[in-house]
Each structure stands twice: as C-alpha cells, then as structure tokens.
Amino acid sequence: LTVAVGALSGIVPDCIETYFSLVAEGTLAEGAKLTFRRIPARVRCIDCKAEHELPDFRLRCPTCTSRSVELLSGREAYIESMEIEEKE
C-alpha cells in the first residue's frame, strides 16, 4: 500500500504503521508493507499571485509576506495505490 500524506494533514506515518499492523492482524492485509509519499504544503498568494512550497508551517507568502494565501496542497491523506498478490 502506498499512502499519500500531506505535510499539514496531521498524520504521522509511524503511527499509521503501528496501528495498521494491529488492525491488519488476522486479516488478508496482515504483513502488508506500507510506504508513504509526502505531499508538500503549497500556497498561492492572493495578493501577489506567487505560488510556493512552504518550507515550514507558516501560512504566509514567502515573496511578499502576505497572510492572504490559498492552500493548494498539504492536507491530503489517502491510499494512493495498492498491489495485491494472489496466493497459489
């Protein structure tokens, strides 16, 4: 399983791995490998129209320092892909 996790989602991949192994126990998912793809936080400034990846969690335009920004990415949390092998 590949899980996409946004930088501002509040999800900690280590926690997901721990809980996944617990809930998967005794199911077809037991022993499945989890990988994570981090999605950076990106904003568009309402004032200067610049788009930036945020280096930290401050919702502020790095170009003009305006706080009027639109969040373009960073809150995502979803299963991006899943590969299943059939037992013979």
Backbone as JSON, one array per atom type, in Angstrom:
{
  "sequence": "LTVAVGALSGIVPDCIETYFSLVAEGTLAEGAKLTFRRIPARVRCIDCKAEHELPDFRLRCPTCTSRSVELLSGREAYIESMEIEEKE",
  "N": [[0.84, -1.18, 0.0], [0.54, 2.17, -0.84], [0.58, 5.2, 0.7], [-0.53, 8.46, 0.5], [0.43, 11.39, 2.07], [-0.25, 14.53, 3.28], [1.74, 17.37, 4.19], [0.52, 19.05, 6.04], [-1.49, 17.55, 7.1], [-1.61, 16.4, 9.59], [-1.14, 13.8, 10.09], [0.89, 11.19, 11.21], [3.23, 9.2, 9.84], [4.61, 7.03, 11.2], [2.85, 6.39, 13.27], [0.63, 5.52, 11.83], [1.69, 3.2, 10.67], [2.11, 1.61, 12.96], [-0.53, 1.3, 14.02], [-1.8, 0.2, 11.79], [-0.6, -2.32, 11.55], [-1.66, -3.51, 13.81], [-4.5, -3.5, 13.38], [-4.6, -4.96, 11.05], [-3.89, -7.48, 11.72], [-4.51, -10.92, 11.51], [-6.04, -10.68, 9.25], [-6.42, -10.49, 5.62], [-4.7, -8.49, 5.03], [-2.61, -8.68, 6.77], [0.82, -8.4, 7.38], [1.26, -6.79, 5.25], [3.07, -4.35, 3.37], [3.66, -0.99, 4.06], [4.11, 2.05, 2.39], [5.01, 5.48, 2.26], [4.14, 8.55, 0.72], [5.12, 11.77, 0.77], [3.32, 14.76, 0.59], [3.99, 17.98, -0.2], [3.25, 21.13, 1.44], [1.65, 23.59, -0.37], [1.11, 26.92, -1.43], [-0.88, 29.62, -2.8], [-0.51, 33.01, -3.27], [-2.86, 35.44, -2.54], [-2.54, 38.14, -2.87], [-0.04, 38.78, -4.35], [-0.02, 36.76, -6.22], [1.89, 34.76, -6.41], [3.14, 31.38, -6.31], [4.09, 28.95, -3.97], [6.06, 26.39, -2.38], [5.76, 25.58, 0.94], [8.27, 26.04, 3.31], [8.05, 25.68, 6.01], [5.52, 25.56, 8.59], [4.16, 27.94, 8.43], [1.58, 29.84, 7.27], [2.07, 31.86, 5.1], [3.0, 34.12, 2.53], [6.05, 33.57, 0.95], [7.17, 35.41, -0.8], [5.95, 38.05, -0.65], [5.22, 38.26, 1.98], [2.56, 38.29, 2.73], [-0.39, 37.29, 4.49], [-2.57, 36.43, 3.23], [-3.3, 33.81, 1.78], [-3.95, 31.01, -0.34], [-4.46, 27.67, 0.26], [-3.05, 25.18, -1.61], [-2.14, 22.54, -1.63], [-1.41, 19.9, 0.72], [-3.01, 19.0, 2.78], [-3.83, 16.48, 2.24], [-4.71, 12.99, 2.55], [-4.67, 9.82, 1.76], [-5.15, 6.52, 0.32], [-2.97, 5.81, -2.1], [-2.11, 3.84, -3.9], [-2.39, 0.27, -4.41], [-1.1, -2.92, -4.24], [-1.73, -6.21, -4.97], [-1.04, -9.56, -4.23], [-1.78, -12.75, -5.31], [-2.3, -15.77, -3.51], [-1.03, -18.95, -4.27]],
  "CA": [[0.0, 0.0, 0.0], [1.22, 3.46, -0.83], [-0.31, 6.19, 1.31], [-0.12, 9.85, 0.29], [0.18, 12.14, 3.31], [0.09, 15.94, 3.18], [2.56, 17.91, 5.28], [-0.35, 19.7, 7.02], [-2.61, 16.66, 7.4], [-1.6, 15.99, 10.99], [-0.92, 12.36, 10.14], [2.28, 10.79, 11.45], [3.39, 7.87, 9.23], [4.98, 5.99, 12.19], [1.63, 6.0, 13.98], [-0.18, 4.74, 10.89], [2.31, 1.87, 10.56], [1.84, 0.87, 14.2], [-1.94, 0.93, 14.1], [-2.14, -0.66, 10.67], [-0.19, -3.69, 11.86], [-2.59, -4.03, 14.82], [-5.82, -3.78, 12.81], [-4.46, -5.92, 9.96], [-3.59, -8.8, 12.28], [-5.55, -11.92, 11.3], [-6.78, -10.4, 8.02], [-5.62, -10.64, 4.4], [-3.7, -7.4, 5.0], [-1.52, -8.94, 7.72], [2.13, -8.48, 6.76], [1.37, -5.87, 4.11], [4.08, -3.31, 3.5], [3.18, 0.37, 3.84], [5.06, 3.09, 2.02], [4.38, 6.79, 2.35], [4.6, 9.62, -0.16], [4.83, 13.06, 1.4], [2.86, 15.83, -0.29], [4.35, 19.24, 0.46], [2.26, 22.2, 1.51], [1.84, 24.63, -1.4], [0.15, 28.01, -1.33], [-0.92, 30.68, -3.81], [-0.76, 34.27, -2.61], [-4.0, 36.19, -3.08], [-2.08, 39.5, -3.18], [0.96, 38.87, -5.43], [-0.28, 35.63, -7.12], [3.01, 33.81, -6.43], [2.9, 30.05, -5.74], [5.29, 28.48, -3.27], [6.05, 25.28, -1.44], [6.09, 26.16, 2.24], [9.37, 25.35, 3.99], [7.62, 25.43, 7.39], [4.07, 25.53, 8.7], [3.62, 29.3, 8.46], [0.78, 30.14, 6.1], [2.45, 33.22, 4.72], [3.67, 34.14, 1.23], [7.48, 33.83, 1.06], [7.55, 36.52, -1.67], [5.53, 39.37, -0.16], [4.89, 38.03, 3.4], [1.12, 38.4, 2.97], [-1.05, 36.14, 5.1], [-3.72, 36.1, 2.38], [-2.87, 32.73, 0.91], [-4.87, 29.9, -0.6], [-3.75, 26.4, 0.37], [-3.22, 24.36, -2.81], [-1.92, 21.14, -1.26], [-0.8, 19.68, 2.02], [-3.95, 18.38, 3.73], [-4.24, 15.19, 1.7], [-4.45, 11.72, 3.24], [-5.43, 8.81, 1.03], [-4.4, 5.38, -0.23], [-2.64, 6.17, -3.48], [-2.06, 2.63, -4.71], [-2.39, -0.97, -3.67], [-0.69, -4.05, -5.06], [-2.19, -7.44, -4.31], [-0.51, -10.81, -4.77], [-2.65, -13.9, -5.01], [-1.61, -16.97, -3.05], [-1.31, -20.1, -5.14]],
  "C": [[0.88, 1.24, 0.0], [0.21, 4.49, -0.35], [0.28, 7.58, 1.07], [-0.53, 10.64, 1.52], [0.66, 13.58, 3.13], [0.84, 16.42, 4.41], [1.72, 18.56, 6.37], [-1.53, 18.82, 7.44], [-2.7, 16.28, 8.87], [-1.37, 14.5, 11.17], [0.57, 12.07, 10.27], [2.44, 9.36, 10.91], [3.76, 6.76, 10.22], [3.76, 5.49, 12.95], [0.74, 5.14, 13.09], [0.37, 3.32, 10.77], [2.0, 1.02, 11.78], [0.4, 0.4, 14.26], [-2.37, 0.02, 12.97], [-1.77, -2.1, 10.99], [-1.13, -4.32, 12.89], [-3.94, -4.39, 14.2], [-5.76, -4.8, 11.68], [-4.24, -7.35, 10.45], [-4.79, -9.74, 12.09], [-6.39, -11.68, 10.06], [-5.87, -10.64, 6.81], [-4.52, -9.58, 4.31], [-2.54, -7.62, 5.96], [-0.21, -9.12, 6.95], [2.3, -7.55, 5.57], [2.41, -4.78, 4.41], [3.44, -1.96, 3.18], [4.34, 1.25, 3.4], [4.3, 4.41, 2.0], [5.0, 7.75, 1.34], [4.15, 10.93, 0.46], [4.41, 14.06, 0.34], [3.16, 17.15, 0.41], [3.18, 20.22, 0.5], [2.62, 23.25, 0.47], [0.74, 25.67, -1.24], [0.24, 28.93, -2.55], [-1.29, 31.95, -3.06], [-1.91, 35.01, -3.31], [-3.53, 37.57, -3.56], [-1.13, 39.55, -4.38], [0.86, 37.74, -6.45], [0.86, 34.62, -7.22], [2.57, 32.48, -5.82], [4.21, 29.55, -5.15], [5.01, 27.19, -2.52], [6.49, 25.88, -0.11], [7.2, 25.37, 2.92], [9.03, 25.01, 5.45], [6.1, 25.49, 7.43], [3.44, 26.92, 8.79], [2.87, 29.58, 7.16], [0.96, 31.61, 5.74], [3.2, 33.13, 3.39], [5.16, 34.44, 1.43], [7.95, 35.03, 0.21], [7.23, 37.87, -1.05], [5.14, 39.38, 1.32], [3.41, 38.22, 3.74], [0.6, 37.13, 3.64], [-2.29, 35.72, 4.32], [-3.28, 35.06, 1.36], [-3.96, 31.68, 0.79], [-4.04, 28.62, -0.55], [-4.07, 25.54, -0.85], [-3.04, 22.88, -2.54], [-1.29, 21.08, 0.12], [-1.71, 19.06, 3.06], [-4.36, 16.97, 3.33], [-3.9, 14.02, 2.64], [-5.31, 10.66, 2.56], [-4.52, 7.66, 0.6], [-4.21, 5.67, -1.7], [-2.62, 4.95, -4.4], [-2.01, 1.41, -3.8], [-2.02, -2.09, -4.65], [-1.04, -5.32, -4.3], [-1.58, -8.65, -5.02], [-1.44, -11.94, -4.35], [-1.8, -15.07, -4.53], [-2.0, -18.13, -3.96], [-1.6, -21.33, -4.34]]
}
